[in-house]
């Protein structure tokens, strides 16, 4: 595992898109803009869906992991928290433009709940150097996806048998998710190289 070279910070996209400035107030604006961009990206990815039952196929999980690997743990967690709270409070940003607290009582709620620990894990692994090479990024992405799917299947077992939970919530996504995560892993190292 490669450690960061000196000078590389966890908020990689802030380093890429904004020059370093001394003003603390401007730095806060940068951070808010990056978090807003992450929330918008996550909301858009939720609408790119195929309506499987009971769990739609979306690009959300891969996007969460992309955000984690690119933003680092703290910023990725902020993005996911703002996204979940915004959707729960009425913004139609969940899959198929759904919203509201009742979403967290649905069979697919475990996937949404798994976004936060997955974002933190992928961000943490990126900060430890797991986003510099493609295969390291892919391994970090797979571990983070496992968190999301473990949470998702766990909640599904409250509605279905364990075998059905796997049939509905894991098996249909193995191939598509692996392809998406590999695409993520190919993109992320390019972000980090720009900070060197």
C-alpha positions in Angstrom: 0.0 0.0 0.0 1.4 3.3 -1.0 1.4 6.2 1.4 0.8 9.7 0.2 3.6 11.8 -1.0 4.1 14.9 1.1 1.7 17.6 0.1 -1.1 15.4 -1.1 -4.3 16.1 0.9 -7.4 14.1 1.3 -9.6 16.6 -0.5 -8.1 15.8 -3.9 -10.7 17.5 -6.0 -10.4 20.7 -4.1 -6.6 20.7 -4.9 -7.4 20.1 -8.6 -10.2 22.5 -9.2 -9.3 25.4 -6.9 -6.0 27.1 -6.3 -4.7 27.2 -2.7 -5.7 30.4 -1.1 -5.2 31.9 2.3 -8.7 33.1 2.9 -10.6 30.7 5.3 -13.9 32.0 4.1 -13.1 31.2 0.4 -11.9 27.8 1.5 -15.3 27.2 3.1 -17.0 28.2 -0.2 -14.8 25.7 -2.1 -15.7 22.9 0.3 -19.4 23.7 0.0 -19.2 23.8 -3.8 -17.5 20.4 -3.8 -20.0 18.9 -1.5 -22.9 20.3 -3.6 -21.3 18.9 -6.7 -21.1 15.5 -5.1 -24.7 15.6 -4.0 -25.9 16.6 -7.5 -23.8 13.9 -9.1 -25.2 11.3 -6.7 -28.8 12.5 -7.3 -28.3 12.3 -11.1 -26.8 8.8 -10.8 -29.9 7.7 -8.8 -32.2 8.5 -11.8 -30.1 6.3 -14.2 -32.0 3.2 -13.2 -33.5 0.0 -14.4 -36.6 -0.7 -12.2 -35.9 -4.2 -10.9 -37.9 -5.4 -7.9 -37.4 -4.8 -5.0 -34.0 -3.1 -5.7 -33.6 -1.0 -8.8 -30.3 -1.1 -10.7 -28.8 2.3 -10.5 -25.4 4.0 -10.7 -25.6 5.2 -7.1 -23.4 2.6 -5.4 -20.6 3.1 -7.9 -21.0 6.9 -7.7 -20.8 6.8 -3.9 -17.5 4.8 -4.1 -16.2 7.2 -6.8 -17.0 10.1 -4.5 -15.3 8.4 -1.6 -12.1 7.6 -3.6 -11.9 11.1 -5.0 -13.0 13.2 -2.1 -11.5 11.3 0.9 -13.5 10.1 3.9 -14.6 13.4 5.5 -15.8 15.1 2.4 -17.4 11.9 1.0 -19.3 11.4 4.3 -20.5 15.0 4.1 -21.8 14.4 0.6 -23.7 11.3 1.5 -25.1 12.8 4.7 -26.4 15.9 2.8 -27.8 13.6 0.1 -29.7 11.3 2.5 -31.0 14.2 4.6 -32.1 16.2 1.6 -34.0 13.3 0.1 -35.5 12.4 3.5 -36.7 16.0 3.9 -38.5 16.1 0.6 -36.1 16.7 -2.3 -36.9 14.1 -5.1 -33.3 12.9 -5.4 -33.6 9.2 -4.6 -34.1 6.6 -7.3 -37.0 7.4 -9.7 -37.3 10.9 -8.1 -38.6 9.4 -4.9 -38.2 11.1 -1.5 -39.3 11.2 2.1 -38.5 9.4 5.4 -40.7 6.4 4.3 -37.9 5.4 1.9 -35.9 4.2 4.9 -38.7 1.7 5.6 -38.6 0.1 2.2 -36.9 -3.2 1.3 -34.1 -1.4 -0.5 -33.4 1.0 2.4 -30.3 -1.0 3.4 -28.5 0.1 0.3 -29.1 3.8 1.1 -27.9 3.2 4.7 -24.8 1.4 3.4 -23.8 4.4 1.4 -22.4 6.3 4.4 -20.0 3.6 5.7 -19.0 2.7 2.2 -18.1 6.3 1.4 -16.1 6.6 4.6 -14.3 3.3 3.9 -13.5 4.1 0.3 -12.4 7.6 1.3 -10.2 6.2 4.1 -8.6 3.7 1.8 -7.9 6.5 -0.8 -6.2 8.6 1.9 -4.0 5.6 2.7 -2.8 5.4 -0.9 -5.3 2.9 -2.3 -6.4 5.3 -5.1 -3.1 5.8 -6.8 -3.0 2.6 -8.9 -5.9 1.0 -10.8 -5.8 -2.4 -9.2 -5.5 -0.9 -5.7 -8.5 1.4 -6.5 -10.5 -1.6 -7.8 -9.8 -3.5 -4.6 -10.8 -0.6 -2.5 -14.0 -0.2 -4.6 -14.9 -3.8 -4.2 -14.5 -3.7 -0.5 -16.7 -0.6 -0.3 -19.3 -2.2 -2.6 -19.3 -5.2 -0.3 -20.3 -2.9 2.6 -23.2 -1.5 0.6 -24.5 -4.9 -0.5 -24.1 -6.4 2.9 -26.3 -3.6 4.4 -28.7 -4.0 1.5 -29.1 -7.8 1.8 -29.3 -7.5 5.6 -32.3 -5.2 5.4 -33.9 -7.4 2.6 -33.8 -10.4 5.0 -36.3 -8.5 7.1 -38.8 -8.8 4.2 -37.6 -12.0 2.5 -35.7 -15.2 3.3 -31.9 -15.0 3.1 -31.9 -16.9 -0.2 -34.4 -14.6 -1.7 -32.6 -11.6 -0.4 -29.5 -12.7 -2.2 -31.5 -13.5 -5.3 -33.2 -10.1 -5.3 -30.4 -7.9 -3.9 -27.0 -9.4 -4.8 -26.9 -11.9 -7.7 -28.5 -9.6 -10.4 -25.9 -6.9 -9.7 -22.6 -8.9 -9.6 -21.6 -8.5 -13.2 -22.9 -4.9 -13.8 -21.4 -3.7 -10.5 -18.0 -5.2 -11.2 -17.9 -3.5 -14.5 -18.9 -0.1 -13.0 -16.4 -0.4 -10.2 -13.6 -1.2 -12.7 -14.5 1.9 -14.6 -14.4 3.9 -11.4 -11.0 2.3 -10.6 -9.7 3.4 -14.0 -10.7 7.0 -13.4 -9.7 7.7 -9.9 -5.9 7.4 -10.2 -5.9 10.2 -12.8 -7.4 12.5 -10.2 -4.7 11.7 -7.6 -1.8 12.0 -10.1 -2.9 15.6 -10.8 -2.1 16.5 -7.2 1.6 15.4 -7.5 
